[in-house]
Amino acid sequence: MAGHDHSHGSHSHGGHGGHGGHAHAPKNFGPAFAIGILLNTGFVVVEAAYGYLSNSMSLVADAGHNLSDVLGLAAAWIAAILVRRRASARFTYGYRGSSILAALFNAVFLLIAMGAVIWEALVRLVHPEPVAGTIVMVVAAIGILVNGVTAWLFASGAKGDINIRGAFLHMVADAAVSAGVVIAGLVIQLTGLAWIDPAVSLAIAGLVVWATWGLLRDSVAMSLDAVPPEISPEAVTGFLRGRPGVIDLHDLHIWPMSTTSVALTVHLVIAEDHPGNGFLAETAEGLRTRFGIGHATLQIEAAGGPACRLAEACAA
């Protein structure tokens, strides 16, 4: 491939097309992360203690869920800091992938925690134990307040940043779960049916597992450099083939550099001479605005030149 031009069409890290330029937004939410972690940590301690004292598995289940929220917020905060670190000779993309690792960690930890909750709840269903319904209602009501305040802290960034939106929606969901625990406490108080408590804890755990499964699936796919689901490789290929002078392409790769930025590399075979920097800039801008691909590397190859080894490998 001697003489072929390896051109970086776009390294515009500030914005990422359809994603609203949110790659750097977490830096503005440092105080929100800190307050959210502090509030939720305090509530986890209170909820777990009163869950144990009141013999309530639903409170313990919710405490486990809120503990995962604390770890999730901490991991997201650490990842947001690492993502901003500059690239080095060893880590040439910087630490952007840390956000993917944080998501994978959160998913695995949460599933393990919920497995333990489900096991204990099943035991309680077989052997119900009396539950202090009033304590359950009061503590869960505090949970609604804590999760609601935490969600409010992230509300301003929920539209423009997918990571912040995820934190916001997670906190809103947690407030809803706490509301469910309040209802369980009320039913227990009115009916005296102790099995309501483990049944609610199973429902909470099932909801969390259902919600977490998507996170696990997506984070595993991202860690394996899968094309983001919102991007169609066929559409990208069609766009590139439609560019002036392009008669063929090969070695197309699209992968997530982080949870908020996408990269692309491709070899474009051009009928004539090198199309110039204007072609590269326009192609990169099209990839950014149409597909949210903000880091495009385009290699230009002249038609009729020496066969590209990678083209042969892709055809094999």
C-alpha positions in Angstrom: 0.0 0.0 0.0 2.9 2.3 -0.6 2.0 5.8 -1.5 -1.5 5.5 -0.2 -2.7 8.5 1.8 -3.7 7.8 5.4 -5.9 10.8 6.2 -7.6 11.6 9.4 -10.9 13.1 8.1 -12.2 14.1 11.5 -11.0 14.1 15.1 -13.6 16.5 16.3 -13.9 15.3 19.9 -16.0 18.2 21.0 -19.3 17.1 19.5 -20.5 13.7 18.2 -23.2 14.4 15.7 -26.5 13.0 16.6 -25.5 12.6 20.2 -25.5 16.2 20.9 -21.8 16.6 21.7 -22.2 15.0 25.1 -18.8 13.3 25.4 -17.5 15.9 27.8 -20.8 16.8 29.7 -20.0 14.8 32.8 -17.3 17.3 33.8 -20.2 19.8 34.6 -21.9 17.3 36.9 -19.1 16.6 39.4 -21.1 18.2 42.3 -24.2 16.3 41.2 -22.2 13.0 41.3 -20.8 13.9 44.7 -24.1 14.9 46.3 -25.9 11.9 44.8 -23.3 9.5 46.1 -23.4 11.0 49.5 -27.2 11.0 49.8 -27.5 7.5 48.5 -24.7 6.1 50.7 -26.4 7.5 53.8 -29.7 6.1 52.7 -28.2 2.6 52.0 -26.9 2.5 55.6 -30.3 3.6 57.1 -32.4 1.3 54.8 -30.3 -1.8 55.3 -30.2 -1.2 59.1 -34.0 -0.7 59.4 -34.6 -3.6 56.9 -32.7 -5.9 59.3 -34.4 -4.5 62.4 -37.9 -4.6 60.9 -37.3 -8.0 59.3 -38.2 -6.6 55.9 -36.7 -8.3 52.8 -38.2 -5.6 50.5 -36.2 -3.0 52.3 -33.1 -5.1 52.2 -33.7 -5.7 48.5 -34.1 -2.0 47.9 -31.0 -1.3 49.9 -29.0 -3.6 47.7 -30.4 -1.9 44.7 -29.4 1.5 46.1 -25.9 0.2 46.9 -25.5 -0.7 43.3 -26.6 2.9 42.5 -23.9 4.3 44.7 -21.3 2.1 43.0 -22.7 2.9 39.6 -22.6 6.7 40.3 -19.0 6.3 41.6 -17.9 4.3 38.6 -19.6 6.7 36.2 -17.9 9.6 37.9 -14.5 8.0 37.8 -15.0 7.1 34.2 -16.0 10.6 33.4 -12.8 11.9 34.9 -10.7 9.3 33.1 -12.4 10.0 29.8 -11.0 13.6 30.0 -7.4 12.4 30.5 -5.2 13.0 27.5 -4.0 10.3 25.3 -0.4 8.9 25.8 2.1 6.9 23.8 0.7 3.8 25.4 -3.0 4.7 25.6 -3.4 6.3 22.2 -7.1 6.8 22.6 -6.8 8.0 26.1 -9.0 6.4 28.7 -12.3 6.7 26.9 -13.0 3.0 27.1 -13.2 3.3 30.9 -16.8 4.3 30.6 -17.6 1.0 28.9 -15.8 -0.9 31.7 -17.8 1.0 34.3 -21.1 0.1 32.6 -20.0 -3.6 32.5 -18.9 -3.6 36.1 -22.2 -2.1 37.2 -24.3 -4.6 35.3 -22.4 -7.6 36.6 -22.4 -6.4 40.2 -26.1 -5.6 40.2 -27.0 -9.0 38.8 -25.0 -10.7 41.5 -26.6 -8.6 44.2 -30.1 -9.3 42.9 -29.3 -13.0 42.8 -28.6 -13.0 46.5 -31.8 -11.0 47.2 -33.9 -13.4 45.1 -32.6 -16.4 47.0 -33.4 -14.9 50.4 -36.8 -13.8 49.3 -37.7 -17.3 48.1 -36.7 -18.7 51.5 -38.9 -16.1 53.1 -41.8 -17.0 50.9 -41.6 -20.6 52.2 -41.1 -19.5 55.8 -42.8 -16.1 56.2 -41.7 -14.0 59.1 -43.5 -11.0 60.7 -42.7 -7.6 59.3 -43.0 -4.1 60.8 -45.1 -2.4 58.1 -44.9 1.1 59.6 -41.1 1.1 59.6 -41.0 -0.2 56.0 -43.3 2.6 54.9 -41.4 5.4 56.6 -37.9 4.3 55.4 -39.2 3.7 51.8 -40.8 7.1 51.8 -37.4 8.6 52.7 -36.0 6.6 49.7 -38.5 8.4 47.4 -37.2 11.7 48.7 -33.5 10.8 48.3 -33.9 9.3 44.8 -36.1 12.2 43.7 -33.5 14.8 44.8 -30.7 12.8 43.1 -32.8 12.6 39.9 -33.4 16.4 40.1 -29.6 17.0 40.2 -29.2 15.3 36.8 -32.4 16.6 35.3 -30.8 19.6 33.5 -28.5 17.3 31.5 -31.0 14.5 30.8 -31.8 15.7 27.2 -28.3 16.4 25.9 -26.2 13.6 27.5 -27.0 9.9 27.2 -24.9 9.1 30.3 -26.6 11.8 32.4 -30.0 10.8 31.1 -29.2 7.2 32.2 -28.4 8.4 35.7 -31.5 10.5 35.8 -33.8 7.7 34.6 -32.2 5.3 37.0 -32.9 7.6 40.0 -36.5 8.1 38.8 -37.0 4.3 38.6 -35.5 3.9 42.1 -38.0 6.4 43.4 -40.8 4.4 41.8 -39.4 1.2 43.4 -39.4 2.9 46.8 -43.0 3.8 46.2 -43.8 0.2 45.6 -42.2 -0.7 48.9 -44.3 1.9 50.6 -47.4 0.3 49.2 -46.2 -3.1 50.4 -45.7 -1.8 53.9 -49.3 -0.4 53.8 -50.7 -3.7 52.6 -48.9 -5.5 55.4 -50.1 -3.0 57.9 -53.7 -3.5 56.8 -53.8 -7.2 56.2 -51.0 -8.7 58.3 -49.9 -10.9 55.4 -46.2 -11.3 55.9 -45.7 -13.0 52.5 -46.3 -9.6 50.8 -42.8 -8.5 51.8 -40.8 -11.2 50.1 -43.2 -11.1 47.1 -42.5 -7.4 46.7 -38.7 -8.0 47.1 -39.0 -10.6 44.3 -40.8 -8.1 42.1 -38.2 -5.4 42.8 -35.4 -7.8 42.0 -37.1 -9.0 38.8 -37.5 -5.4 37.7 -33.9 -4.6 38.4 -32.7 -7.8 36.6 -34.9 -7.0 33.6 -33.6 -3.4 33.4 -30.0 -4.5 34.0 -30.0 -7.2 31.3 -30.0 -4.6 28.6 -27.1 -2.8 30.2 -25.2 -6.0 30.4 -25.9 -6.9 26.8 -25.0 -3.4 25.5 -21.8 -3.1 27.7 -20.6 -6.5 26.6 -21.2 -5.6 22.9 -19.4 -2.3 23.3 -16.4 -4.0 25.0 -16.2 -6.3 22.0 -16.2 -3.3 19.6 -19.6 -4.1 18.1 -21.2 -1.5 15.9 -23.5 0.7 18.0 -27.2 -0.5 17.5 -28.3 3.0 16.4 -25.9 2.9 13.4 -26.6 0.9 10.3 -23.3 -0.3 8.7 -25.3 -0.7 5.4 -26.3 3.0 5.5 -22.7 4.1 6.3 -21.5 2.0 3.4 -24.1 3.5 1.1 -23.1 7.0 2.1 -19.4 6.4 1.6 -20.0 4.7 -1.8 -22.0 7.7 -2.8 -19.2 10.2 -2.3 -17.7 11.7 -5.4 -15.0 9.6 -7.0 -15.4 6.6 -4.7 -15.6 3.4 -6.8 -15.0 0.9 -4.0 -14.3 0.6 -0.3 -13.0 -2.0 2.1 -11.8 -2.6 5.7 -14.7 -0.7 7.1 -14.8 -0.7 10.9 -17.2 1.1 13.2 -16.9 0.8 17.0 -17.6 2.7 20.2 -14.5 4.4 21.7 -16.6 5.1 24.9 -20.2 5.1 25.9 -20.6 8.5 24.1 -18.2 8.5 21.1 -17.9 6.4 18.0 -14.9 5.8 15.7 -14.7 4.6 12.1 -11.8 3.6 9.8 -12.2 2.7 6.2 -10.2 2.4 3.0 -11.7 4.3 0.1 -10.7 3.5 -3.5 -10.8 6.6 -5.6 -11.0 6.6 -9.4 -8.6 9.5 -9.9 -5.9 11.3 -7.9 -6.3 12.1 -4.2 -9.6 14.1 -3.9 -8.1 16.7 -1.5 -8.7 17.9 2.0 -12.1 19.3 1.1 -13.4 15.8 0.3 -12.1 14.4 3.6 -13.6 17.2 5.6 -17.0 16.9 3.9 -17.1 13.1 4.2 -16.1 13.3 7.9 -18.8 15.9 8.5 -21.4 13.8 6.8 -20.4 10.8 9.0 -20.7 13.0 12.1 -24.1 14.6 11.3 -25.8 11.6 9.7 -24.5 8.8 12.0 -23.0 10.5 15.1 -19.5 9.2 14.2 -17.1 11.8 15.5 -13.7 10.2 15.0 -13.4 9.1 11.3 -10.1 8.0 9.8 -10.2 7.7 6.0 -7.4 6.0 4.0 -7.4 6.9 0.3 -6.2 4.4 -2.3 -5.9 5.1 -6.0 -7.7 2.8 -8.4 -5.3 0.6 -10.4 -2.6 0.8 -7.8 -1.0 -2.1 -5.9 -3.6 -4.4 -4.3 -4.2 -3.6 -0.7 -3.5 -6.6 1.6 -6.4 -5.7 3.8 -8.8 -5.7 0.9 -7.8 -9.2 0.1 -8.2 -10.2 3.7 -11.7 -8.7 3.8 -12.7 -10.6 0.7 -11.4 -13.9 2.1 
